[in-house]
Amino acid sequence: MIQATHLSKQYGANMALYDANFHIQKGEVVGFLGPNGAGKSTTMNMLCGYLKPTWGVVKIAGVDIAEDPLEARRHIGYLPEFPPLYMDMTVEEQLRFACALRGLPLKKAALKDYIESLCRRTQILDTRQRLIRNLSKGYRQRVAVTQLLVGDPEILVLDEPTVGLDPRQIREFRDLFLDLGKEHTIILSSHILSEISSICGRVLVFNEGELIADGKPEQLQEMLTGRKGLRVEVAGDRPGVLAVLRAVPEILSVETVQSTGEGRWEYQVDYPIGSDVRPAVYHALKATEYDLLMMKAEEVSLESIYLKITEAQEETAEEDA
């Protein structure tokens, strides 16, 4: 559905995005992750045709957006961070206006039924005659998402759609996006990492204008660090256990994580991608008086990945200073 090749955007001496390459298949739900200024919104704007790339190509459903922008945009529904809503319109007027912009060939009665069906889907049916200025932040966002669905675009692009919402509203929107993901290809940018983790099957990580990782959430730690992690719980003398583990071939590092009880410790073992040190760890500990209580692959959260990116960015900024 989406193909970006050598996508780049330059503002004077500032490179907002440099040489990004990625494909998004039909039916995928993809999250854009990264700090402020990383290039997420710039990428979204170019995918939707609102910004012209300095160089590179964007194809939407096989259509080059630079060569035929109207045809490419017919496949896209775009919700920017600040929704384009007219405060003096009612909800129904706003949606009628959106239908007119989309050029939907619907007569009066059919148009009314169509708008009702959209409002029912996003649970704003009871707000149709209210002025948008009188709606809460959460309901305004729902109106914006409803407007996004006009014309049933195959691709939905949402830039920080839950910013400013309370926890209950965020949970409601998460359920809505999960439902939309059954029928649409979705790109979602968010700083709420649990939101991306629960909705998106794939994540693109941006940092300082570059696409630095692309994969499933559980793969990203390996991509960013070049190593895999293993959590091991062992009963026994801690210095002795550390010595045994560090002597295992191919293990890159071993660190103590925490005490799990009297004489029991949990350790973080890092090793290269492509290796599997679990049999060697098992046999090394079996040959000692130490008891192996638990061994499992490290569970990596998007929070830890996000912190790793932002910490690296801060360190770079300090070095430049």
C-alpha positions as a Markdown table, in Angstrom:
| # | Residue | x | y | z |
|---|---|---|---|---|
| 1 | Met | 0.0 | 0.0 | 0.0 |
| 2 | Ile | 2.9 | 2.4 | 0.8 |
| 3 | Gln | 6.4 | 2.5 | -0.7 |
| 4 | Ala | 8.9 | 5.1 | 0.4 |
| 5 | Thr | 12.3 | 5.1 | -1.5 |
| 6 | His | 15.2 | 7.3 | -0.4 |
| 7 | Leu | 12.7 | 9.7 | 1.2 |
| 8 | Ser | 14.4 | 12.9 | 2.3 |
| 9 | Lys | 13.4 | 16.4 | 3.4 |
| 10 | Gln | 15.8 | 19.3 | 3.8 |
| 11 | Tyr | 15.0 | 22.8 | 5.2 |
| 12 | Gly | 18.1 | 25.0 | 4.4 |
| 13 | Ala | 20.9 | 23.4 | 6.3 |
| 14 | Asn | 18.6 | 21.3 | 8.4 |
| 15 | Met | 17.9 | 17.7 | 7.3 |
| 16 | Ala | 14.5 | 16.8 | 8.8 |
| 17 | Leu | 14.5 | 13.4 | 7.2 |
| 18 | Tyr | 17.4 | 11.6 | 5.4 |
| 19 | Asp | 17.2 | 8.6 | 3.0 |
| 20 | Ala | 14.3 | 6.7 | 4.6 |
| 21 | Asn | 13.3 | 3.4 | 2.9 |
| 22 | Phe | 10.3 | 1.3 | 3.9 |
| 23 | His | 7.2 | -0.6 | 2.6 |
| 24 | Ile | 3.9 | -1.0 | 4.4 |
| 25 | Gln | 1.7 | -3.8 | 3.3 |
| 26 | Lys | -2.1 | -3.8 | 3.1 |
| 27 | Gly | -3.7 | -4.5 | 6.5 |
| 28 | Glu | -0.6 | -3.6 | 8.5 |
| 29 | Val | -0.9 | -1.4 | 11.6 |
| 30 | Val | 2.4 | 0.4 | 11.9 |
| 31 | Gly | 3.6 | 2.7 | 14.7 |
| 32 | Phe | 6.0 | 5.6 | 14.3 |
| 33 | Leu | 8.2 | 5.9 | 17.4 |
| 34 | Gly | 10.8 | 8.5 | 18.3 |
| 35 | Pro | 11.5 | 11.7 | 20.2 |
| 36 | Asn | 10.2 | 15.2 | 19.2 |
| 37 | Gly | 12.0 | 16.4 | 16.1 |
| 38 | Ala | 12.9 | 12.8 | 15.0 |
| 39 | Gly | 11.2 | 13.1 | 11.6 |
| 40 | Lys | 7.9 | 11.3 | 12.3 |
| 41 | Ser | 5.5 | 14.1 | 11.3 |
| 42 | Thr | 7.6 | 15.1 | 8.4 |
| 43 | Thr | 7.5 | 11.6 | 7.1 |
| 44 | Met | 3.7 | 11.5 | 7.5 |
| 45 | Asn | 3.2 | 14.8 | 5.7 |
| 46 | Met | 5.2 | 13.5 | 2.8 |
| 47 | Leu | 3.3 | 10.2 | 2.6 |
| 48 | Cys | 0.1 | 12.2 | 2.5 |
| 49 | Gly | 1.3 | 14.7 | -0.1 |
| 50 | Tyr | 1.2 | 17.7 | 2.2 |
| 51 | Leu | 5.0 | 18.1 | 1.9 |
| 52 | Lys | 7.0 | 17.6 | -1.2 |
| 53 | Pro | 10.2 | 15.6 | -0.6 |
| 54 | Thr | 13.5 | 17.2 | -1.3 |
| 55 | Trp | 14.3 | 13.9 | -3.0 |
| 56 | Gly | 12.9 | 10.4 | -3.0 |
| 57 | Val | 9.7 | 8.7 | -4.1 |
| 58 | Val | 6.4 | 7.9 | -2.4 |
| 59 | Lys | 4.0 | 5.5 | -4.0 |
| 60 | Ile | 0.5 | 5.0 | -2.6 |
| 61 | Ala | -1.2 | 1.8 | -3.8 |
| 62 | Gly | 1.2 | 1.9 | -6.7 |
| 63 | Val | 0.6 | 5.5 | -7.6 |
| 64 | Asp | 3.5 | 8.0 | -7.5 |
| 65 | Ile | 2.1 | 10.8 | -5.3 |
| 66 | Ala | 4.2 | 13.4 | -7.1 |
| 67 | Glu | 2.9 | 12.4 | -10.5 |
| 68 | Asp | -0.8 | 11.9 | -9.6 |
| 69 | Pro | -1.4 | 13.4 | -6.2 |
| 70 | Leu | -5.2 | 13.4 | -6.4 |
| 71 | Glu | -5.4 | 9.7 | -7.2 |
| 72 | Ala | -2.9 | 8.9 | -4.5 |
| 73 | Arg | -4.7 | 10.9 | -1.9 |
| 74 | Arg | -8.0 | 9.1 | -2.6 |
| 75 | His | -6.5 | 6.1 | -0.8 |
| 76 | Ile | -5.6 | 8.2 | 2.3 |
| 77 | Gly | -7.4 | 9.5 | 5.3 |
| 78 | Tyr | -5.1 | 11.9 | 7.3 |
| 79 | Leu | -5.5 | 13.1 | 10.9 |
| 80 | Pro | -2.8 | 15.7 | 11.8 |
| 81 | Glu | -1.9 | 16.5 | 15.4 |
| 82 | Phe | -4.2 | 19.5 | 15.3 |
| 83 | Pro | -7.5 | 18.3 | 13.7 |
| 84 | Pro | -8.9 | 20.5 | 10.9 |
| 85 | Leu | -12.3 | 21.3 | 12.4 |
| 86 | Tyr | -14.5 | 24.4 | 12.1 |
| 87 | Met | -15.6 | 25.4 | 15.6 |
| 88 | Asp | -18.8 | 27.2 | 14.3 |
| 89 | Met | -20.1 | 24.2 | 12.4 |
| 90 | Thr | -22.2 | 21.5 | 13.9 |
| 91 | Val | -20.8 | 17.9 | 13.7 |
| 92 | Glu | -23.2 | 17.1 | 10.9 |
| 93 | Glu | -22.2 | 20.2 | 8.9 |
| 94 | Gln | -18.6 | 19.4 | 9.3 |
| 95 | Leu | -19.1 | 15.8 | 8.0 |
| 96 | Arg | -21.2 | 17.1 | 5.1 |
| 97 | Phe | -18.4 | 19.4 | 4.2 |
| 98 | Ala | -15.9 | 16.6 | 4.4 |
| 99 | Cys | -18.2 | 14.5 | 2.1 |
| 100 | Ala | -18.3 | 17.4 | -0.4 |
| 101 | Leu | -14.5 | 17.7 | -0.3 |
| 102 | Arg | -14.2 | 13.9 | -1.0 |
| 103 | Gly | -16.7 | 14.3 | -3.9 |
| 104 | Leu | -19.0 | 11.6 | -2.7 |
| 105 | Pro | -21.9 | 11.3 | -5.2 |
| 106 | Leu | -24.7 | 11.0 | -2.5 |
| 107 | Lys | -28.1 | 12.7 | -2.6 |
| 108 | Lys | -29.7 | 14.3 | 0.4 |
| 109 | Ala | -31.3 | 11.2 | 2.0 |
| 110 | Ala | -28.4 | 8.9 | 1.2 |
| 111 | Leu | -25.9 | 11.4 | 2.5 |
| 112 | Lys | -27.8 | 11.7 | 5.8 |
| 113 | Asp | -27.8 | 7.9 | 6.2 |
| 114 | Tyr | -24.1 | 7.7 | 5.4 |
| 115 | Ile | -23.2 | 10.3 | 8.0 |
| 116 | Glu | -25.4 | 8.5 | 10.5 |
| 117 | Ser | -23.5 | 5.3 | 9.9 |
| 118 | Leu | -20.2 | 7.0 | 10.3 |
| 119 | Cys | -21.3 | 8.6 | 13.6 |
| 120 | Arg | -22.6 | 5.3 | 14.9 |
| 121 | Arg | -19.3 | 3.7 | 14.2 |
| 122 | Thr | -17.3 | 6.3 | 16.2 |
| 123 | Gln | -20.1 | 6.7 | 18.8 |
| 124 | Ile | -20.9 | 10.3 | 18.3 |
| 125 | Leu | -24.4 | 9.9 | 16.9 |
| 126 | Asp | -25.9 | 12.0 | 19.8 |
| 127 | Thr | -23.7 | 15.0 | 19.0 |
| 128 | Arg | -24.6 | 15.5 | 15.3 |
| 129 | Gln | -26.5 | 18.8 | 15.9 |
| 130 | Arg | -24.1 | 20.2 | 18.5 |
| 131 | Leu | -21.5 | 22.9 | 17.6 |
| 132 | Ile | -18.0 | 21.6 | 17.6 |
| 133 | Arg | -16.9 | 24.4 | 19.8 |
| 134 | Asn | -19.2 | 23.1 | 22.6 |
| 135 | Leu | -17.7 | 19.6 | 22.5 |
| 136 | Ser | -15.1 | 18.2 | 24.9 |
| 137 | Lys | -11.6 | 17.5 | 23.6 |
| 138 | Gly | -12.3 | 13.8 | 23.4 |
| 139 | Tyr | -15.5 | 14.3 | 21.3 |
| 140 | Arg | -13.7 | 16.7 | 19.0 |
| 141 | Gln | -11.1 | 14.0 | 18.4 |
| 142 | Arg | -13.9 | 11.5 | 17.7 |
| 143 | Val | -15.4 | 14.0 | 15.1 |
| 144 | Ala | -11.9 | 14.3 | 13.5 |
| 145 | Val | -11.6 | 10.5 | 13.3 |
| 146 | Thr | -15.1 | 10.3 | 11.8 |
| 147 | Gln | -14.1 | 12.8 | 9.2 |
| 148 | Leu | -11.1 | 10.7 | 8.5 |
| 149 | Leu | -13.3 | 7.8 | 7.5 |
| 150 | Val | -15.3 | 9.7 | 4.9 |
| 151 | Gly | -14.9 | 8.0 | 1.6 |
| 152 | Asp | -13.7 | 4.8 | 3.3 |
| 153 | Pro | -9.9 | 5.4 | 2.5 |
| 154 | Glu | -7.8 | 2.2 | 2.6 |
| 155 | Ile | -5.0 | 4.0 | 4.5 |
| 156 | Leu | -5.5 | 5.9 | 7.8 |
| 157 | Val | -2.6 | 8.1 | 9.0 |
| 158 | Leu | -2.9 | 9.4 | 12.5 |
| 159 | Asp | -0.4 | 11.8 | 14.0 |
| 160 | Glu | -0.5 | 11.9 | 17.8 |
| 161 | Pro | -4.3 | 11.2 | 17.8 |
| 162 | Thr | -4.7 | 10.9 | 21.6 |
| 163 | Val | -2.6 | 13.8 | 22.8 |
| 164 | Gly | -4.4 | 15.8 | 25.5 |
| 165 | Leu | -6.9 | 13.1 | 26.3 |
| 166 | Asp | -7.5 | 11.6 | 29.7 |
| 167 | Pro | -6.8 | 7.9 | 30.4 |
| 168 | Arg | -10.4 | 6.8 | 29.9 |
| 169 | Gln | -10.6 | 8.5 | 26.5 |
| 170 | Ile | -7.2 | 7.1 | 25.5 |
| 171 | Arg | -8.5 | 3.6 | 26.3 |
| 172 | Glu | -11.7 | 4.2 | 24.2 |
| 173 | Phe | -9.6 | 5.4 | 21.3 |
| 174 | Arg | -7.3 | 2.4 | 21.6 |
| 175 | Asp | -10.4 | 0.2 | 21.2 |
| 176 | Leu | -11.6 | 2.2 | 18.2 |
| 177 | Phe | -8.2 | 2.0 | 16.5 |
| 178 | Leu | -8.1 | -1.8 | 17.1 |
| 179 | Asp | -11.5 | -2.0 | 15.4 |
| 180 | Leu | -10.4 | 0.2 | 12.5 |
| 181 | Gly | -7.3 | -1.9 | 12.0 |
| 182 | Lys | -9.4 | -4.9 | 11.0 |
| 183 | Glu | -10.4 | -3.1 | 7.7 |
| 184 | His | -7.7 | -0.5 | 7.1 |
| 185 | Thr | -3.9 | -0.1 | 6.8 |
| 186 | Ile | -3.0 | 2.2 | 9.7 |
| 187 | Ile | 0.0 | 4.4 | 10.5 |
| 188 | Leu | 0.0 | 5.7 | 14.1 |
| 189 | Ser | 2.4 | 8.1 | 15.7 |
| 190 | Ser | 2.3 | 8.4 | 19.4 |
| 191 | His | 4.3 | 9.2 | 22.5 |
| 192 | Ile | 2.1 | 6.8 | 24.5 |
| 193 | Leu | 4.2 | 3.8 | 24.1 |
| 194 | Ser | 1.7 | 1.3 | 25.6 |
| 195 | Glu | -0.7 | 2.5 | 22.9 |
| 196 | Ile | 1.8 | 1.6 | 20.1 |
| 197 | Ser | 2.7 | -1.6 | 21.8 |
| 198 | Ser | -1.0 | -2.7 | 22.1 |
| 199 | Ile | -2.1 | -1.7 | 18.6 |
| 200 | Cys | 0.8 | -1.9 | 16.3 |
| 201 | Gly | 2.3 | -5.1 | 14.9 |
| 202 | Arg | 5.3 | -3.3 | 13.6 |
| 203 | Val | 7.2 | -0.2 | 14.6 |
| 204 | Leu | 9.4 | 2.2 | 12.7 |
| 205 | Val | 11.9 | 4.0 | 14.9 |
| 206 | Phe | 13.1 | 7.5 | 14.0 |
| 207 | Asn | 15.9 | 9.5 | 15.6 |
| 208 | Glu | 17.4 | 12.9 | 14.5 |
| 209 | Gly | 15.9 | 12.6 | 11.0 |
| 210 | Glu | 16.8 | 9.0 | 10.3 |
| 211 | Leu | 14.9 | 5.8 | 10.2 |
| 212 | Ile | 17.1 | 3.7 | 12.5 |
| 213 | Ala | 15.0 | 0.5 | 13.0 |
| 214 | Asp | 12.0 | -1.2 | 11.5 |
| 215 | Gly | 10.5 | -4.4 | 12.9 |
| 216 | Lys | 8.2 | -6.0 | 15.4 |
| 217 | Pro | 8.4 | -4.6 | 18.9 |
| 218 | Glu | 10.2 | -7.7 | 20.2 |
| 219 | Gln | 12.8 | -7.4 | 17.5 |
| 220 | Leu | 13.7 | -3.7 | 18.0 |
| 221 | Gln | 16.1 | -4.2 | 21.0 |
| 222 | Glu | 18.2 | -6.5 | 19.0 |
| 223 | Met | 18.2 | -4.1 | 16.0 |
| 224 | Leu | 19.3 | -1.1 | 18.2 |
| 225 | Thr | 21.9 | -2.9 | 20.3 |
| 226 | Gly | 23.2 | -5.7 | 18.0 |
| 227 | Arg | 22.7 | -8.2 | 20.8 |
| 228 | Lys | 20.1 | -10.4 | 22.5 |
| 229 | Gly | 19.2 | -10.7 | 26.1 |
| 230 | Leu | 18.6 | -13.6 | 28.5 |
| 231 | Arg | 17.4 | -13.4 | 32.1 |
| 232 | Val | 18.8 | -16.1 | 34.3 |
| 233 | Glu | 17.9 | -16.8 | 38.0 |
| 234 | Val | 20.5 | -18.9 | 40.0 |
| 235 | Ala | 20.7 | -20.0 | 43.6 |
| 236 | Gly | 24.3 | -19.7 | 44.9 |
| 237 | Asp | 27.3 | -17.5 | 45.7 |
| 238 | Arg | 26.9 | -14.4 | 43.5 |
| 239 | Pro | 30.6 | -13.8 | 42.6 |
| 240 | Gly | 31.0 | -17.5 | 41.8 |
| 241 | Val | 27.9 | -17.5 | 39.6 |
| 242 | Leu | 29.1 | -14.4 | 37.8 |
| 243 | Ala | 32.5 | -16.0 | 37.1 |
| 244 | Val | 30.8 | -19.2 | 35.7 |
| 245 | Leu | 28.5 | -17.2 | 33.4 |
| 246 | Arg | 31.2 | -14.9 | 32.2 |
| 247 | Ala | 33.4 | -17.9 | 31.2 |
| 248 | Val | 30.7 | -19.2 | 28.9 |
| 249 | Pro | 31.9 | -18.7 | 25.2 |
| 250 | Glu | 30.0 | -16.1 | 23.2 |
| 251 | Ile | 28.5 | -14.3 | 26.2 |
| 252 | Leu | 29.2 | -10.6 | 25.8 |
| 253 | Ser | 28.3 | -9.4 | 29.3 |
| 254 | Val | 26.7 | -10.5 | 32.5 |
| 255 | Glu | 25.2 | -8.1 | 35.1 |
| 256 | Thr | 23.3 | -8.7 | 38.3 |
| 257 | Val | 19.7 | -7.5 | 38.1 |
| 258 | Gln | 18.2 | -8.1 | 41.5 |
| 259 | Ser | 18.0 | -10.4 | 44.5 |
| 260 | Thr | 15.0 | -12.8 | 44.3 |
| 261 | Gly | 15.4 | -14.2 | 47.8 |
| 262 | Glu | 18.0 | -15.4 | 50.2 |
| 263 | Gly | 21.0 | -16.7 | 48.2 |
| 264 | Arg | 19.1 | -16.3 | 44.9 |
| 265 | Trp | 19.9 | -13.7 | 42.2 |
| 266 | Glu | 18.7 | -12.7 | 38.8 |
| 267 | Tyr | 21.2 | -11.9 | 36.1 |
| 268 | Gln | 21.1 | -10.2 | 32.7 |
| 269 | Val | 23.1 | -12.1 | 30.1 |
| 270 | Asp | 23.8 | -10.5 | 26.7 |
| 271 | Tyr | 25.0 | -12.4 | 23.7 |
| 272 | Pro | 25.4 | -11.8 | 19.9 |
| 273 | Ile | 22.5 | -12.1 | 17.5 |
| 274 | Gly | 22.6 | -15.4 | 15.7 |
| 275 | Ser | 23.8 | -17.3 | 18.7 |
| 276 | Asp | 22.0 | -19.3 | 21.3 |
| 277 | Val | 23.9 | -19.6 | 24.6 |
| 278 | Arg | 21.2 | -21.3 | 26.6 |
| 279 | Pro | 22.6 | -24.9 | 26.3 |
| 280 | Ala | 26.0 | -23.6 | 27.2 |
| 281 | Val | 24.7 | -21.7 | 30.2 |
| 282 | Tyr | 22.7 | -24.8 | 31.4 |
| 283 | His | 25.7 | -27.1 | 31.1 |
| 284 | Ala | 28.1 | -24.6 | 32.8 |
| 285 | Leu | 25.8 | -24.3 | 35.8 |
| 286 | Lys | 25.0 | -28.0 | 35.9 |
| 287 | Ala | 28.7 | -28.7 | 36.4 |
| 288 | Thr | 28.7 | -26.6 | 39.6 |
| 289 | Glu | 27.0 | -26.6 | 43.0 |
| 290 | Tyr | 24.7 | -23.7 | 41.8 |
| 291 | Asp | 21.1 | -24.3 | 41.0 |
| 292 | Leu | 19.6 | -22.9 | 37.8 |
| 293 | Leu | 16.1 | -21.8 | 38.8 |
| 294 | Met | 14.9 | -19.9 | 35.7 |
| 295 | Met | 16.1 | -19.0 | 32.2 |
| 296 | Lys | 14.1 | -17.0 | 29.7 |
| 297 | Ala | 14.6 | -14.5 | 26.8 |
| 298 | Glu | 14.5 | -10.9 | 28.0 |
| 299 | Glu | 11.2 | -9.2 | 27.6 |
| 300 | Val | 11.8 | -5.8 | 26.0 |
| 301 | Ser | 9.3 | -3.0 | 26.3 |
| 302 | Leu | 8.9 | -0.1 | 24.0 |
| 303 | Glu | 9.6 | 2.1 | 27.0 |
| 304 | Ser | 13.1 | 0.8 | 27.3 |
| 305 | Ile | 13.7 | 1.3 | 23.5 |
| 306 | Tyr | 12.4 | 4.8 | 23.7 |
| 307 | Leu | 14.6 | 5.6 | 26.7 |
| 308 | Lys | 17.6 | 4.2 | 24.9 |
| 309 | Ile | 16.9 | 6.5 | 21.9 |
| 310 | Thr | 16.4 | 9.6 | 24.0 |
| 311 | Glu | 19.4 | 8.9 | 26.2 |
| 312 | Ala | 21.6 | 8.5 | 23.1 |
| 313 | Gln | 20.2 | 11.8 | 21.7 |
| 314 | Glu | 21.0 | 13.6 | 25.0 |
| 315 | Glu | 24.5 | 12.2 | 25.1 |
| 316 | Thr | 25.1 | 13.4 | 21.5 |
| 317 | Ala | 23.8 | 16.8 | 22.4 |
| 318 | Glu | 26.1 | 17.1 | 25.4 |
| 319 | Glu | 29.1 | 16.1 | 23.4 |
| 320 | Asp | 28.3 | 18.7 | 20.7 |
| 321 | Ala | 27.9 | 21.3 | 23.5 |
